[in-house]
Amino acid sequence: MNVSKLVRMANQIAQNFDVGERDKAVAAIADHLTRYWTVEMKKGIVAHLNQGTTGLSELAEAAIVELSKNEAYAA
């Protein structure tokens, strides 16, 4: 899958879960990505984050940092 599409999707998910409490939103976004994204999608977005310039919103980036703590998705 195209990285720009993953970034757009992650930002949309983050926007939907942005309920005002940062920690709860980050946890909810990370949970959503864990449950509904394929392993390839998760690896792709984590690799993109590790490359630097991301285009991710602050919440999406924080959730992907959490996701990256799982060794299965580390690039």
N, CA, C and O atoms as a CHARMM CRD file, in Angstrom:
* protein
*
  300
    1    1 MET  N      0.84100  -1.18200   0.00000 PROA 1      0.00000
    2    1 MET  CA     0.00000   0.00000   0.00000 PROA 1      0.00000
    3    1 MET  C      0.88500   1.24400   0.00000 PROA 1      0.00000
    4    1 MET  O      1.95600   1.25500   0.60800 PROA 1      0.00000
    5    2 ASN  N      0.44400   2.25300  -0.66500 PROA 2      0.00000
    6    2 ASN  CA     1.13500   3.53000  -0.79000 PROA 2      0.00000
    7    2 ASN  C      1.25100   4.21300   0.57900 PROA 2      0.00000
    8    2 ASN  O      0.26700   4.30400   1.31300 PROA 2      0.00000
    9    3 VAL  N      2.44800   4.68900   0.92000 PROA 3      0.00000
   10    3 VAL  CA     2.68300   5.31300   2.21800 PROA 3      0.00000
   11    3 VAL  C      1.83200   6.56300   2.39500 PROA 3      0.00000
   12    3 VAL  O      1.31900   6.80600   3.48700 PROA 3      0.00000
   13    4 SER  N      1.67300   7.34900   1.35600 PROA 4      0.00000
   14    4 SER  CA     0.86000   8.57100   1.49900 PROA 4      0.00000
   15    4 SER  C     -0.58900   8.22200   1.83500 PROA 4      0.00000
   16    4 SER  O     -1.26300   8.96900   2.54500 PROA 4      0.00000
   17    5 LYS  N     -1.05700   7.10800   1.33200 PROA 5      0.00000
   18    5 LYS  CA    -2.41600   6.65000   1.66100 PROA 5      0.00000
   19    5 LYS  C     -2.48900   6.21600   3.12800 PROA 5      0.00000
   20    5 LYS  O     -3.47700   6.48900   3.80900 PROA 5      0.00000
   21    6 LEU  N     -1.44500   5.54000   3.61100 PROA 6      0.00000
   22    6 LEU  CA    -1.40300   5.14100   5.01600 PROA 6      0.00000
   23    6 LEU  C     -1.39300   6.36600   5.92100 PROA 6      0.00000
   24    6 LEU  O     -2.08300   6.39500   6.94000 PROA 6      0.00000
   25    7 VAL  N     -0.61400   7.37500   5.55000 PROA 7      0.00000
   26    7 VAL  CA    -0.54800   8.61300   6.33300 PROA 7      0.00000
   27    7 VAL  C     -1.92200   9.27300   6.36700 PROA 7      0.00000
   28    7 VAL  O     -2.39000   9.68500   7.42900 PROA 7      0.00000
   29    8 ARG  N     -2.56100   9.37400   5.21500 PROA 8      0.00000
   30    8 ARG  CA    -3.89100   9.99500   5.15400 PROA 8      0.00000
   31    8 ARG  C     -4.88900   9.22400   6.02100 PROA 8      0.00000
   32    8 ARG  O     -5.67400   9.82100   6.75700 PROA 8      0.00000
   33    9 MET  N     -4.85000   7.89600   5.92700 PROA 9      0.00000
   34    9 MET  CA    -5.76800   7.07200   6.72100 PROA 9      0.00000
   35    9 MET  C     -5.50400   7.22800   8.21800 PROA 9      0.00000
   36    9 MET  O     -6.44100   7.35600   9.00500 PROA 9      0.00000
   37   10 ALA  N     -4.22400   7.21700   8.61100 PROA 10     0.00000
   38   10 ALA  CA    -3.87300   7.37600  10.02500 PROA 10     0.00000
   39   10 ALA  C     -4.34400   8.72700  10.54500 PROA 10     0.00000
   40   10 ALA  O     -4.86100   8.81500  11.65900 PROA 10     0.00000
   41   11 ASN  N     -4.17100   9.77300   9.75700 PROA 11     0.00000
   42   11 ASN  CA    -4.63000  11.10500  10.16400 PROA 11     0.00000
   43   11 ASN  C     -6.14800  11.16100  10.28500 PROA 11     0.00000
   44   11 ASN  O     -6.66700  11.80800  11.19500 PROA 11     0.00000
   45   12 GLN  N     -6.86300  10.50000   9.39300 PROA 12     0.00000
   46   12 GLN  CA    -8.32700  10.46700   9.47600 PROA 12     0.00000
   47   12 GLN  C     -8.78500   9.73000  10.73400 PROA 12     0.00000
   48   12 GLN  O     -9.71200  10.16400  11.41800 PROA 12     0.00000
   49   13 ILE  N     -8.12700   8.61800  11.02700 PROA 13     0.00000
   50   13 ILE  CA    -8.46300   7.86300  12.24000 PROA 13     0.00000
   51   13 ILE  C     -8.20100   8.72000  13.46800 PROA 13     0.00000
   52   13 ILE  O     -9.02100   8.77300  14.38500 PROA 13     0.00000
   53   14 ALA  N     -7.05700   9.38800  13.48100 PROA 14     0.00000
   54   14 ALA  CA    -6.71900  10.25800  14.61200 PROA 14     0.00000
   55   14 ALA  C     -7.75000  11.36200  14.78400 PROA 14     0.00000
   56   14 ALA  O     -8.14000  11.68300  15.90700 PROA 14     0.00000
   57   15 GLN  N     -8.18500  11.93400  13.69300 PROA 15     0.00000
   58   15 GLN  CA    -9.19100  12.99600  13.76100 PROA 15     0.00000
   59   15 GLN  C    -10.49600  12.46700  14.36800 PROA 15     0.00000
   60   15 GLN  O    -11.14700  13.15900  15.15100 PROA 15     0.00000
   61   16 ASN  N    -10.86600  11.25600  14.00600 PROA 16     0.00000
   62   16 ASN  CA   -12.10200  10.66700  14.53400 PROA 16     0.00000
   63   16 ASN  C    -12.01700  10.36000  16.02200 PROA 16     0.00000
   64   16 ASN  O    -13.02900  10.39900  16.72300 PROA 16     0.00000
   65   17 PHE  N    -10.82400  10.05600  16.50700 PROA 17     0.00000
   66   17 PHE  CA   -10.65800   9.71600  17.91700 PROA 17     0.00000
   67   17 PHE  C    -10.21700  10.89900  18.76800 PROA 17     0.00000
   68   17 PHE  O    -10.01000  10.73400  19.97000 PROA 17     0.00000
   69   18 ASP  N    -10.06700  12.07500  18.19300 PROA 18     0.00000
   70   18 ASP  CA    -9.63400  13.26400  18.92600 PROA 18     0.00000
   71   18 ASP  C    -10.80100  13.79900  19.74200 PROA 18     0.00000
   72   18 ASP  O    -11.59400  14.61400  19.26900 PROA 18     0.00000
   73   19 VAL  N    -10.88700  13.32100  20.97800 PROA 19     0.00000
   74   19 VAL  CA   -12.00400  13.68600  21.84800 PROA 19     0.00000
   75   19 VAL  C    -11.59600  14.63300  22.96800 PROA 19     0.00000
   76   19 VAL  O    -12.37000  14.88200  23.89300 PROA 19     0.00000
   77   20 GLY  N    -10.38200  15.15600  22.88100 PROA 20     0.00000
   78   20 GLY  CA    -9.95200  16.13000  23.87100 PROA 20     0.00000
   79   20 GLY  C     -8.96900  15.60000  24.90000 PROA 20     0.00000
   80   20 GLY  O     -8.16100  16.36600  25.42500 PROA 20     0.00000
   81   21 GLU  N     -9.01800  14.32000  25.19900 PROA 21     0.00000
   82   21 GLU  CA    -8.06800  13.73900  26.14100 PROA 21     0.00000
   83   21 GLU  C     -6.99500  13.01000  25.35000 PROA 21     0.00000
   84   21 GLU  O     -7.24100  11.94100  24.79000 PROA 21     0.00000
   85   22 ARG  N     -5.79600  13.59600  25.30800 PROA 22     0.00000
   86   22 ARG  CA    -4.72200  13.10100  24.45600 PROA 22     0.00000
   87   22 ARG  C     -4.39200  11.62600  24.70600 PROA 22     0.00000
   88   22 ARG  O     -4.33200  10.83500  23.76500 PROA 22     0.00000
   89   23 ASP  N     -4.18100  11.26300  25.95900 PROA 23     0.00000
   90   23 ASP  CA    -3.76500   9.89300  26.26500 PROA 23     0.00000
   91   23 ASP  C     -4.81600   8.87000  25.84000 PROA 23     0.00000
   92   23 ASP  O     -4.47900   7.81400  25.30500 PROA 23     0.00000
   93   24 LYS  N     -6.07900   9.18300  26.07800 PROA 24     0.00000
   94   24 LYS  CA    -7.15200   8.27100  25.66600 PROA 24     0.00000
   95   24 LYS  C     -7.24000   8.18200  24.15100 PROA 24     0.00000
   96   24 LYS  O     -7.46100   7.10600  23.59500 PROA 24     0.00000
   97   25 ALA  N     -7.06900   9.31100  23.49100 PROA 25     0.00000
   98   25 ALA  CA    -7.12600   9.32500  22.02900 PROA 25     0.00000
   99   25 ALA  C     -5.98700   8.51100  21.43500 PROA 25     0.00000
  100   25 ALA  O     -6.20300   7.71200  20.52400 PROA 25     0.00000
  101   26 VAL  N     -4.77500   8.70700  21.94400 PROA 26     0.00000
  102   26 VAL  CA    -3.61600   7.96400  21.43600 PROA 26     0.00000
  103   26 VAL  C     -3.83100   6.47100  21.62900 PROA 26     0.00000
  104   26 VAL  O     -3.56800   5.68800  20.71600 PROA 26     0.00000
  105   27 ALA  N     -4.30300   6.06600  22.79600 PROA 27     0.00000
  106   27 ALA  CA    -4.55800   4.64900  23.06400 PROA 27     0.00000
  107   27 ALA  C     -5.62600   4.09200  22.12500 PROA 27     0.00000
  108   27 ALA  O     -5.49400   2.97400  21.62500 PROA 27     0.00000
  109   28 ALA  N     -6.67300   4.86200  21.88700 PROA 28     0.00000
  110   28 ALA  CA    -7.74900   4.41200  21.00600 PROA 28     0.00000
  111   28 ALA  C     -7.27100   4.28700  19.55800 PROA 28     0.00000
  112   28 ALA  O     -7.64800   3.34600  18.85900 PROA 28     0.00000
  113   29 ILE  N     -6.46000   5.21500  19.11600 PROA 29     0.00000
  114   29 ILE  CA    -5.92300   5.16600  17.74900 PROA 29     0.00000
  115   29 ILE  C     -5.01100   3.96000  17.59200 PROA 29     0.00000
  116   29 ILE  O     -5.12600   3.21600  16.61800 PROA 29     0.00000
  117   30 ALA  N     -4.10500   3.76400  18.54500 PROA 30     0.00000
  118   30 ALA  CA    -3.18800   2.61500  18.49200 PROA 30     0.00000
  119   30 ALA  C     -3.97100   1.31100  18.50800 PROA 30     0.00000
  120   30 ALA  O     -3.63000   0.37200  17.78900 PROA 30     0.00000
  121   31 ASP  N     -5.01200   1.24800  19.32000 PROA 31     0.00000
  122   31 ASP  CA    -5.85100   0.05100  19.37400 PROA 31     0.00000
  123   31 ASP  C     -6.53200  -0.19900  18.03300 PROA 31     0.00000
  124   31 ASP  O     -6.58900  -1.33400  17.55900 PROA 31     0.00000
  125   32 HSD  N     -7.04100   0.85100  17.43400 PROA 32     0.00000
  126   32 HSD  CA    -7.70400   0.72200  16.13600 PROA 32     0.00000
  127   32 HSD  C     -6.72800   0.20500  15.08200 PROA 32     0.00000
  128   32 HSD  O     -7.05500  -0.70600  14.32200 PROA 32     0.00000
  129   33 LEU  N     -5.53400   0.78500  15.03700 PROA 33     0.00000
  130   33 LEU  CA    -4.53300   0.34200  14.06700 PROA 33     0.00000
  131   33 LEU  C     -4.16200  -1.11900  14.31300 PROA 33     0.00000
  132   33 LEU  O     -4.01900  -1.89600  13.36800 PROA 33     0.00000
  133   34 THR  N     -4.01000  -1.48400  15.56200 PROA 34     0.00000
  134   34 THR  CA    -3.66000  -2.86400  15.90700 PROA 34     0.00000
  135   34 THR  C     -4.74800  -3.83700  15.46300 PROA 34     0.00000
  136   34 THR  O     -4.44700  -4.90800  14.93600 PROA 34     0.00000
  137   35 ARG  N     -5.98800  -3.47400  15.67000 PROA 35     0.00000
  138   35 ARG  CA    -7.10200  -4.37400  15.36000 PROA 35     0.00000
  139   35 ARG  C     -7.42900  -4.47300  13.86900 PROA 35     0.00000
  140   35 ARG  O     -7.74900  -5.55100  13.36900 PROA 35     0.00000
  141   36 TYR  N     -7.34800  -3.35000  13.16800 PROA 36     0.00000
  142   36 TYR  CA    -7.92500  -3.31000  11.83000 PROA 36     0.00000
  143   36 TYR  C     -6.93600  -3.17000  10.67700 PROA 36     0.00000
  144   36 TYR  O     -7.30500  -3.40100   9.52600 PROA 36     0.00000
  145   37 TRP  N     -5.71200  -2.80300  10.95600 PROA 37     0.00000
  146   37 TRP  CA    -4.72600  -2.69900   9.88300 PROA 37     0.00000
  147   37 TRP  C     -3.98000  -4.00800   9.74600 PROA 37     0.00000
  148   37 TRP  O     -3.75200  -4.71100  10.73000 PROA 37     0.00000
  149   38 THR  N     -3.60400  -4.33000   8.52800 PROA 38     0.00000
  150   38 THR  CA    -2.82400  -5.53900   8.29600 PROA 38     0.00000
  151   38 THR  C     -1.40400  -5.33900   8.82600 PROA 38     0.00000
  152   38 THR  O     -0.96400  -4.21300   9.05900 PROA 38     0.00000
  153   39 VAL  N     -0.70500  -6.44600   9.01000 PROA 39     0.00000
  154   39 VAL  CA     0.68300  -6.37200   9.46200 PROA 39     0.00000
  155   39 VAL  C      1.50600  -5.53400   8.48800 PROA 39     0.00000
  156   39 VAL  O      2.34400  -4.74100   8.91600 PROA 39     0.00000
  157   40 GLU  N      1.28100  -5.69600   7.19900 PROA 40     0.00000
  158   40 GLU  CA     2.03400  -4.93700   6.20100 PROA 40     0.00000
  159   40 GLU  C      1.77000  -3.43800   6.32700 PROA 40     0.00000
  160   40 GLU  O      2.69100  -2.63200   6.19200 PROA 40     0.00000
  161   41 MET  N      0.53300  -3.06600   6.58100 PROA 41     0.00000
  162   41 MET  CA     0.19600  -1.65400   6.76200 PROA 41     0.00000
  163   41 MET  C      0.89700  -1.08700   7.99400 PROA 41     0.00000
  164   41 MET  O      1.45200   0.01000   7.95400 PROA 41     0.00000
  165   42 LYS  N      0.86400  -1.84600   9.08500 PROA 42     0.00000
  166   42 LYS  CA     1.50100  -1.38700  10.32400 PROA 42     0.00000
  167   42 LYS  C      3.01500  -1.26500  10.14600 PROA 42     0.00000
  168   42 LYS  O      3.61800  -0.28500  10.58300 PROA 42     0.00000
  169   43 LYS  N      3.61300  -2.24500   9.51700 PROA 43     0.00000
  170   43 LYS  CA     5.05600  -2.16600   9.26400 PROA 43     0.00000
  171   43 LYS  C      5.38600  -0.97400   8.37800 PROA 43     0.00000
  172   43 LYS  O      6.38700  -0.29200   8.59900 PROA 43     0.00000
  173   44 GLY  N      4.55700  -0.72200   7.38600 PROA 44     0.00000
  174   44 GLY  CA     4.78600   0.38000   6.46400 PROA 44     0.00000
  175   44 GLY  C      4.71800   1.73300   7.15000 PROA 44     0.00000
  176   44 GLY  O      5.55800   2.59700   6.89800 PROA 44     0.00000
  177   45 ILE  N      3.72300   1.93000   8.01900 PROA 45     0.00000
  178   45 ILE  CA     3.58500   3.23300   8.67600 PROA 45     0.00000
  179   45 ILE  C      4.66200   3.42100   9.74000 PROA 45     0.00000
  180   45 ILE  O      5.12600   4.54200   9.95300 PROA 45     0.00000
  181   46 VAL  N      5.06800   2.34100  10.41200 PROA 46     0.00000
  182   46 VAL  CA     6.15800   2.43400  11.39200 PROA 46     0.00000
  183   46 VAL  C      7.46700   2.75100  10.67400 PROA 46     0.00000
  184   46 VAL  O      8.23500   3.59000  11.14300 PROA 46     0.00000
  185   47 ALA  N      7.73000   2.10300   9.55500 PROA 47     0.00000
  186   47 ALA  CA     8.94500   2.38500   8.78300 PROA 47     0.00000
  187   47 ALA  C      8.94100   3.83500   8.31900 PROA 47     0.00000
  188   47 ALA  O      9.97500   4.50200   8.35600 PROA 47     0.00000
  189   48 HSD  N      7.78900   4.32200   7.88500 PROA 48     0.00000
  190   48 HSD  CA     7.67400   5.72300   7.44700 PROA 48     0.00000
  191   48 HSD  C      7.98300   6.66900   8.60100 PROA 48     0.00000
  192   48 HSD  O      8.70600   7.65000   8.42200 PROA 48     0.00000
  193   49 LEU  N      7.44700   6.38600   9.77200 PROA 49     0.00000
  194   49 LEU  CA     7.71400   7.21400  10.94700 PROA 49     0.00000
  195   49 LEU  C      9.20700   7.22300  11.26400 PROA 49     0.00000
  196   49 LEU  O      9.76900   8.26800  11.59300 PROA 49     0.00000
  197   50 ASN  N      9.84000   6.07400  11.16700 PROA 50     0.00000
  198   50 ASN  CA    11.26500   5.96500  11.48700 PROA 50     0.00000
  199   50 ASN  C     12.15500   6.70900  10.49600 PROA 50     0.00000
  200   50 ASN  O     13.31300   6.99700  10.79800 PROA 50     0.00000
  201   51 GLN  N     11.62400   7.02000   9.32000 PROA 51     0.00000
  202   51 GLN  CA    12.40700   7.73200   8.31300 PROA 51     0.00000
  203   51 GLN  C     12.47400   9.22900   8.55500 PROA 51     0.00000
  204   51 GLN  O     13.29800   9.91300   7.94800 PROA 51     0.00000
  205   52 GLY  N     11.62500   9.75000   9.42700 PROA 52     0.00000
  206   52 GLY  CA    11.71100  11.18000   9.74200 PROA 52     0.00000
  207   52 GLY  C     10.47000  11.95500   9.37400 PROA 52     0.00000
  208   52 GLY  O      9.44000  11.81000  10.03300 PROA 52     0.00000
  209   53 THR  N     10.53500  12.76400   8.35500 PROA 53     0.00000
  210   53 THR  CA     9.41600  13.61600   7.95200 PROA 53     0.00000
  211   53 THR  C      8.21100  12.74500   7.64200 PROA 53     0.00000
  212   53 THR  O      8.27100  11.88100   6.76800 PROA 53     0.00000
  213   54 THR  N      7.12400  12.97100   8.35400 PROA 54     0.00000
  214   54 THR  CA     6.03000  12.01500   8.28900 PROA 54     0.00000
  215   54 THR  C      4.74100  12.51800   7.67200 PROA 54     0.00000
  216   54 THR  O      4.07200  11.75900   6.97100 PROA 54     0.00000
  217   55 GLY  N      4.36400  13.76700   7.90400 PROA 55     0.00000
  218   55 GLY  CA     3.06700  14.25000   7.46300 PROA 55     0.00000
  219   55 GLY  C      1.94400  13.78900   8.37000 PROA 55     0.00000
  220   55 GLY  O      0.77000  14.03000   8.09000 PROA 55     0.00000
  221   56 LEU  N      2.30500  13.12300   9.46100 PROA 56     0.00000
  222   56 LEU  CA     1.30400  12.62500  10.39700 PROA 56     0.00000
  223   56 LEU  C      0.90400  13.71800  11.38600 PROA 56     0.00000
  224   56 LEU  O      1.72200  14.55500  11.76700 PROA 56     0.00000
  225   57 SER  N     -0.34900  13.69900  11.79000 PROA 57     0.00000
  226   57 SER  CA    -0.77900  14.60000  12.85300 PROA 57     0.00000
  227   57 SER  C     -0.08600  14.18600  14.14900 PROA 57     0.00000
  228   57 SER  O      0.46000  13.08800  14.25100 PROA 57     0.00000
  229   58 GLU  N     -0.11800  15.07100  15.12400 PROA 58     0.00000
  230   58 GLU  CA     0.54400  14.77400  16.40300 PROA 58     0.00000
  231   58 GLU  C     -0.04300  13.52800  17.05200 PROA 58     0.00000
  232   58 GLU  O      0.69700  12.69400  17.57400 PROA 58     0.00000
  233   59 LEU  N     -1.36400  13.39600  17.02500 PROA 59     0.00000
  234   59 LEU  CA    -2.00600  12.23000  17.63300 PROA 59     0.00000
  235   59 LEU  C     -1.68800  10.94900  16.87400 PROA 59     0.00000
  236   59 LEU  O     -1.40300   9.91700  17.48200 PROA 59     0.00000
  237   60 ALA  N     -1.73700  11.01200  15.55500 PROA 60     0.00000
  238   60 ALA  CA    -1.42500   9.83100  14.75200 PROA 60     0.00000
  239   60 ALA  C      0.01300   9.40000  14.98800 PROA 60     0.00000
  240   60 ALA  O      0.29600   8.21100  15.14000 PROA 60     0.00000
  241   61 GLU  N      0.91200  10.36000  15.01700 PROA 61     0.00000
  242   61 GLU  CA     2.32100  10.04100  15.24100 PROA 61     0.00000
  243   61 GLU  C      2.52500   9.39700  16.60800 PROA 61     0.00000
  244   61 GLU  O      3.24900   8.40900  16.72600 PROA 61     0.00000
  245   62 ALA  N      1.89700   9.94600  17.63200 PROA 62     0.00000
  246   62 ALA  CA     2.02900   9.38200  18.98400 PROA 62     0.00000
  247   62 ALA  C      1.49000   7.94800  19.03500 PROA 62     0.00000
  248   62 ALA  O      2.07100   7.08500  19.69300 PROA 62     0.00000
  249   63 ALA  N      0.38600   7.70100  18.34300 PROA 63     0.00000
  250   63 ALA  CA    -0.18500   6.35400  18.31900 PROA 63     0.00000
  251   63 ALA  C      0.73600   5.38700  17.58300 PROA 63     0.00000
  252   63 ALA  O      0.86200   4.23000  17.98400 PROA 63     0.00000
  253   64 ILE  N      1.36900   5.83800  16.53200 PROA 64     0.00000
  254   64 ILE  CA     2.26800   4.97300  15.76800 PROA 64     0.00000
  255   64 ILE  C      3.55000   4.71800  16.55300 PROA 64     0.00000
  256   64 ILE  O      4.14500   3.64700  16.43300 PROA 64     0.00000
  257   65 VAL  N      3.97700   5.68200  17.34900 PROA 65     0.00000
  258   65 VAL  CA     5.09900   5.43800  18.25400 PROA 65     0.00000
  259   65 VAL  C      4.74000   4.29700  19.20600 PROA 65     0.00000
  260   65 VAL  O      5.55700   3.40900  19.45100 PROA 65     0.00000
  261   66 GLU  N      3.52300   4.32300  19.73900 PROA 66     0.00000
  262   66 GLU  CA     3.06700   3.23500  20.61000 PROA 66     0.00000
  263   66 GLU  C      3.04200   1.91000  19.84400 PROA 66     0.00000
  264   66 GLU  O      3.48600   0.87800  20.34600 PROA 66     0.00000
  265   67 LEU  N      2.52500   1.96100  18.64700 PROA 67     0.00000
  266   67 LEU  CA     2.45500   0.76400  17.80800 PROA 67     0.00000
  267   67 LEU  C      3.85100   0.20400  17.54400 PROA 67     0.00000
  268   67 LEU  O      4.03800  -1.01200  17.49900 PROA 67     0.00000
  269   68 SER  N      4.82000   1.08400  17.37300 PROA 68     0.00000
  270   68 SER  CA     6.18100   0.66000  17.04000 PROA 68     0.00000
  271   68 SER  C      6.87000  -0.06400  18.18500 PROA 68     0.00000
  272   68 SER  O      7.89600  -0.71200  17.97700 PROA 68     0.00000
  273   69 LYS  N      6.32800   0.03400  19.38000 PROA 69     0.00000
  274   69 LYS  CA     6.90800  -0.66700  20.52900 PROA 69     0.00000
  275   69 LYS  C      6.71700  -2.16900  20.42300 PROA 69     0.00000
  276   69 LYS  O      7.38900  -2.93200  21.11700 PROA 69     0.00000
  277   70 ASN  N      5.80500  -2.59900  19.55900 PROA 70     0.00000
  278   70 ASN  CA     5.61100  -4.02100  19.30200 PROA 70     0.00000
  279   70 ASN  C      6.66900  -4.46600  18.29500 PROA 70     0.00000
  280   70 ASN  O      6.71100  -3.97300  17.16800 PROA 70     0.00000
  281   71 GLU  N      7.50600  -5.38600  18.70400 PROA 71     0.00000
  282   71 GLU  CA     8.61000  -5.83100  17.84600 PROA 71     0.00000
  283   71 GLU  C      8.14200  -6.36600  16.49900 PROA 71     0.00000
  284   71 GLU  O      8.89400  -6.32100  15.52600 PROA 71     0.00000
  285   72 ALA  N      6.93900  -6.86100  16.42800 PROA 72     0.00000
  286   72 ALA  CA     6.42200  -7.42100  15.17400 PROA 72     0.00000
  287   72 ALA  C      6.31000  -6.37600  14.08100 PROA 72     0.00000
  288   72 ALA  O      6.32300  -6.71400  12.89800 PROA 72     0.00000
  289   73 TYR  N      6.19700  -5.09800  14.46300 PROA 73     0.00000
  290   73 TYR  CA     6.01100  -4.03600  13.47300 PROA 73     0.00000
  291   73 TYR  C      7.25200  -3.18500  13.28100 PROA 73     0.00000
  292   73 TYR  O      7.26800  -2.29200  12.43400 PROA 73     0.00000
  293   74 ALA  N      8.28700  -3.45000  14.05500 PROA 74     0.00000
  294   74 ALA  CA     9.52000  -2.68000  13.93400 PROA 74     0.00000
  295   74 ALA  C     10.16700  -2.90700  12.57700 PROA 74     0.00000
  296   74 ALA  O     10.20100  -4.02200  12.05800 PROA 74     0.00000
  297   75 ALA  N     10.67200  -1.83200  12.02600 PROA 75     0.00000
  298   75 ALA  CA    11.30800  -1.93500  10.71400 PROA 75     0.00000
  299   75 ALA  C     12.79100  -2.15000  10.85000 PROA 75     0.00000
  300   75 ALA  O     13.49400  -2.26000   9.84500 PROA 75     0.00000
